[in-house]
Amino acid sequence: MADAGIRRDNWRFNPTEKTSVYCRNLILPGLLLVMLLSGCGVVRKATHPAKTIEQTLGHPPTLDLTVDVAADANNDSPVAFDLVLAKDKELVKQLSTMTAADWFKKRVQIERDSQAKIQVHSWEWVPGQDVGKIPVPVTVEVLGAIGFGNYSTPGDHRAVLSLNGSELMAFQQADFSVTRAR
């Protein structure tokens, strides 16, 4: 009996139809799964959970520094400032007790010893310079932010900063101060 012109083994001889069956049943679902896992960051989120809405959306929170440099800052000399973001509790503890003079003297060696645990942002400003606001991205791994001002006068010239929000930094003649901006 004839099947009214339809042969059951047509798919074996039609490579296009065979490929479309494989695409539909195997390749497309596999590709969809790979795209979902890589595109959504499921693997990354499992190892580095987000703490804030901004991080969930892919934007790290920022620490906004508003800098005011007085006309007589650092006895009328440029002032170097390092913001150190530390990702290790022991390193935060160590840096929180250092003076700025110690930091600038040992900085290179500390950076070598703690490459994956530290991030340093450096600036230098002249007295009276109009700096304005500086946004600094802070990742989830950061546990502490310490600022060091390289002043020519004796003193610690160190401050612990918050990890997000806004800070007002005022560089005066003999030292600098940090206050939480509202």
Contacts in CASP RR format, 6 or more apart in sequence:
PFRMAT RR
TARGET T0000
AUTHOR 0000-0000-0000
METHOD contacts of the structure
MODEL  1
MADAGIRRDNWRFNPTEKTSVYCRNLILPGLLLVMLLSGCGVVRKATHPA
KTIEQTLGHPPTLDLTVDVAADANNDSPVAFDLVLAKDKELVKQLSTMTA
ADWFKKRVQIERDSQAKIQVHSWEWVPGQDVGKIPVPVTVEVLGAIGFGN
YSTPGDHRAVLSLNGSELMAFQQADFSVTRAR
10 17 0 8 1.000
11 17 0 8 1.000
11 18 0 8 1.000
11 21 0 8 1.000
12 18 0 8 1.000
36 42 0 8 1.000
37 43 0 8 1.000
48 140 0 8 1.000
48 141 0 8 1.000
49 140 0 8 1.000
50 56 0 8 1.000
50 58 0 8 1.000
50 140 0 8 1.000
51 140 0 8 1.000
52 61 0 8 1.000
52 164 0 8 1.000
54 60 0 8 1.000
54 61 0 8 1.000
55 61 0 8 1.000
55 140 0 8 1.000
60 137 0 8 1.000
60 138 0 8 1.000
60 139 0 8 1.000
60 140 0 8 1.000
61 137 0 8 1.000
61 138 0 8 1.000
61 163 0 8 1.000
61 164 0 8 1.000
61 165 0 8 1.000
62 135 0 8 1.000
62 136 0 8 1.000
62 137 0 8 1.000
62 138 0 8 1.000
62 164 0 8 1.000
62 165 0 8 1.000
63 135 0 8 1.000
63 136 0 8 1.000
63 138 0 8 1.000
63 145 0 8 1.000
63 161 0 8 1.000
63 162 0 8 1.000
63 163 0 8 1.000
63 164 0 8 1.000
63 165 0 8 1.000
63 166 0 8 1.000
63 167 0 8 1.000
64 133 0 8 1.000
64 134 0 8 1.000
64 135 0 8 1.000
64 136 0 8 1.000
64 165 0 8 1.000
64 166 0 8 1.000
64 167 0 8 1.000
64 181 0 8 1.000
65 83 0 8 1.000
65 133 0 8 1.000
65 134 0 8 1.000
65 135 0 8 1.000
65 136 0 8 1.000
65 161 0 8 1.000
65 166 0 8 1.000
65 167 0 8 1.000
65 169 0 8 1.000
66 132 0 8 1.000
66 133 0 8 1.000
66 134 0 8 1.000
66 166 0 8 1.000
66 167 0 8 1.000
66 168 0 8 1.000
66 169 0 8 1.000
66 181 0 8 1.000
67 123 0 8 1.000
67 125 0 8 1.000
67 131 0 8 1.000
67 132 0 8 1.000
67 133 0 8 1.000
67 134 0 8 1.000
67 169 0 8 1.000
67 171 0 8 1.000
68 131 0 8 1.000
68 132 0 8 1.000
68 168 0 8 1.000
68 169 0 8 1.000
68 170 0 8 1.000
68 171 0 8 1.000
69 79 0 8 1.000
69 125 0 8 1.000
69 126 0 8 1.000
69 127 0 8 1.000
69 128 0 8 1.000
69 129 0 8 1.000
69 131 0 8 1.000
69 171 0 8 1.000
70 127 0 8 1.000
70 128 0 8 1.000
70 170 0 8 1.000
70 171 0 8 1.000
70 172 0 8 1.000
70 173 0 8 1.000
71 127 0 8 1.000
71 128 0 8 1.000
72 127 0 8 1.000
72 172 0 8 1.000
72 173 0 8 1.000
73 79 0 8 1.000
73 125 0 8 1.000
73 127 0 8 1.000
73 128 0 8 1.000
73 171 0 8 1.000
73 172 0 8 1.000
73 173 0 8 1.000
74 127 0 8 1.000
74 151 0 8 1.000
74 152 0 8 1.000
74 153 0 8 1.000
74 171 0 8 1.000
74 173 0 8 1.000
75 152 0 8 1.000
75 153 0 8 1.000
75 173 0 8 1.000
75 174 0 8 1.000
76 127 0 8 1.000
77 127 0 8 1.000
77 152 0 8 1.000
78 124 0 8 1.000
78 125 0 8 1.000
78 126 0 8 1.000
78 127 0 8 1.000
79 124 0 8 1.000
79 125 0 8 1.000
79 127 0 8 1.000
79 149 0 8 1.000
79 150 0 8 1.000
79 151 0 8 1.000
79 171 0 8 1.000
79 176 0 8 1.000
80 104 0 8 1.000
80 122 0 8 1.000
80 123 0 8 1.000
80 124 0 8 1.000
80 149 0 8 1.000
80 150 0 8 1.000
81 122 0 8 1.000
81 123 0 8 1.000
81 124 0 8 1.000
81 125 0 8 1.000
81 147 0 8 1.000
81 148 0 8 1.000
81 149 0 8 1.000
81 150 0 8 1.000
81 169 0 8 1.000
81 171 0 8 1.000
81 176 0 8 1.000
82 103 0 8 1.000
82 104 0 8 1.000
82 107 0 8 1.000
82 120 0 8 1.000
82 121 0 8 1.000
82 122 0 8 1.000
82 147 0 8 1.000
82 148 0 8 1.000
82 149 0 8 1.000
82 150 0 8 1.000
83 120 0 8 1.000
83 121 0 8 1.000
83 122 0 8 1.000
83 136 0 8 1.000
83 145 0 8 1.000
83 146 0 8 1.000
83 147 0 8 1.000
83 161 0 8 1.000
84 95 0 8 1.000
84 103 0 8 1.000
84 118 0 8 1.000
84 119 0 8 1.000
84 120 0 8 1.000
84 145 0 8 1.000
84 146 0 8 1.000
84 147 0 8 1.000
84 148 0 8 1.000
85 118 0 8 1.000
85 119 0 8 1.000
85 120 0 8 1.000
85 121 0 8 1.000
85 136 0 8 1.000
85 138 0 8 1.000
85 142 0 8 1.000
85 144 0 8 1.000
85 145 0 8 1.000
86 92 0 8 1.000
86 95 0 8 1.000
86 114 0 8 1.000
86 117 0 8 1.000
86 118 0 8 1.000
86 142 0 8 1.000
86 143 0 8 1.000
86 144 0 8 1.000
86 145 0 8 1.000
86 146 0 8 1.000
87 116 0 8 1.000
87 117 0 8 1.000
87 118 0 8 1.000
87 119 0 8 1.000
87 141 0 8 1.000
87 142 0 8 1.000
87 143 0 8 1.000
88 114 0 8 1.000
88 117 0 8 1.000
88 118 0 8 1.000
88 143 0 8 1.000
89 143 0 8 1.000
91 114 0 8 1.000
91 117 0 8 1.000
91 118 0 8 1.000
92 143 0 8 1.000
92 144 0 8 1.000
92 146 0 8 1.000
95 103 0 8 1.000
95 146 0 8 1.000
96 146 0 8 1.000
96 158 0 8 1.000
96 160 0 8 1.000
98 106 0 8 1.000
98 148 0 8 1.000
98 158 0 8 1.000
99 155 0 8 1.000
99 156 0 8 1.000
99 157 0 8 1.000
99 158 0 8 1.000
100 148 0 8 1.000
100 149 0 8 1.000
100 150 0 8 1.000
100 151 0 8 1.000
100 155 0 8 1.000
100 156 0 8 1.000
100 157 0 8 1.000
100 158 0 8 1.000
101 150 0 8 1.000
101 155 0 8 1.000
101 157 0 8 1.000
103 110 0 8 1.000
103 148 0 8 1.000
103 158 0 8 1.000
104 148 0 8 1.000
104 150 0 8 1.000
107 120 0 8 1.000
110 118 0 8 1.000
111 118 0 8 1.000
111 120 0 8 1.000
119 142 0 8 1.000
121 136 0 8 1.000
123 131 0 8 1.000
123 134 0 8 1.000
125 131 0 8 1.000
125 171 0 8 1.000
138 145 0 8 1.000
138 163 0 8 1.000
138 164 0 8 1.000
142 163 0 8 1.000
144 160 0 8 1.000
144 163 0 8 1.000
145 160 0 8 1.000
145 161 0 8 1.000
145 162 0 8 1.000
145 163 0 8 1.000
146 158 0 8 1.000
146 159 0 8 1.000
146 160 0 8 1.000
146 161 0 8 1.000
147 158 0 8 1.000
147 159 0 8 1.000
147 160 0 8 1.000
147 161 0 8 1.000
147 178 0 8 1.000
148 157 0 8 1.000
148 158 0 8 1.000
149 157 0 8 1.000
149 158 0 8 1.000
149 176 0 8 1.000
150 157 0 8 1.000
151 157 0 8 1.000
151 174 0 8 1.000
151 175 0 8 1.000
151 176 0 8 1.000
153 174 0 8 1.000
153 175 0 8 1.000
155 175 0 8 1.000
157 175 0 8 1.000
157 176 0 8 1.000
159 169 0 8 1.000
159 176 0 8 1.000
159 177 0 8 1.000
159 178 0 8 1.000
161 167 0 8 1.000
161 178 0 8 1.000
162 180 0 8 1.000
165 181 0 8 1.000
166 180 0 8 1.000
166 181 0 8 1.000
166 182 0 8 1.000
167 178 0 8 1.000
167 179 0 8 1.000
167 180 0 8 1.000
167 181 0 8 1.000
168 178 0 8 1.000
168 179 0 8 1.000
168 180 0 8 1.000
168 181 0 8 1.000
169 176 0 8 1.000
169 177 0 8 1.000
169 178 0 8 1.000
170 176 0 8 1.000
170 177 0 8 1.000
170 178 0 8 1.000
170 179 0 8 1.000
END
